[in-house]
Amino acid sequence: MSDKNTDHDDNQEPVNDDEGRVDPETGDVSAADSAAAEESAAAEGQPSSDEEPAEDATKAPDELSEEDKRLLEEASRDLVAEMRDQMLRAQAELVNFRTRVERDRVANREAVIADVIRSLLPALDDLDRADKHGDILEGTPIALVAQKINSSFERFGLRKIGEKGEVFDPAFHEAVVHLNDPEATENTIADVVEPGYILGERVVRAAKVAVSGPAD
């Protein structure tokens, strides 16, 4: 005995719930269903497929105004001028620093040489006195030694100062004797007691001289 509730027709077609919602020829959703979908999406806060996304209100404009361009150009010129001024000042300070370093180096070198020469001046004085008294004869060993010493000091720029007949200069001469000369108009060196020496512009020792000139 068969159960009528379980009998079914194998040839029965399935029921299409979407009938009327899908176009059988194009497969597109009907306009009514499409509108319903858009209304549902709008209710949920989602943009529909046909809507263009809204522009970001915070997005900067592509072009600046003329006033903004002018202000930007002025700021750029001021910045370039300030950087150039700073560069020139830095270059000037560097040049001054190098000049000071070189000047100090030369001064220190001359000071060291002057100290060495000053310690040897008594020996130079002995050679000078011996030469004046005729004790140093040309070609003798002592004459060769004196020549080598004088040549070495001259190589460093050492010069003898204080010659008879020169105008007295207190910057280079030290007057140990003063002779009155009514006819003289200025003080001149009448005799050299002890020669002086100068190294470049540095006085190693002032010349001790006898001065002839008008009475004070």
HELIX and SHEET records of a PDB file:
HELIX    1   1 ALA A   31  ALA A   43  1                                  13    
HELIX    2   2 GLU A   66  LYS A  132  1                                  67    
HELIX    3   3 PRO A  141  ARG A  155  1                                  15    
SHEET    1   A 3 LEU A 158  ILE A 161  0                                        
SHEET    2   A 3 GLY A 196  LEU A 199 -1                                        
SHEET    3   A 3 ARG A 202  ARG A 205 -1                                        
SHEET    1   B 3 HIS A 173  ASN A 180  0                                        
SHEET    2   B 3 ALA A 207  GLY A 213  1                                        
SHEET    3   B 3 THR A 188  GLU A 194 -1                                        
END                                                                             
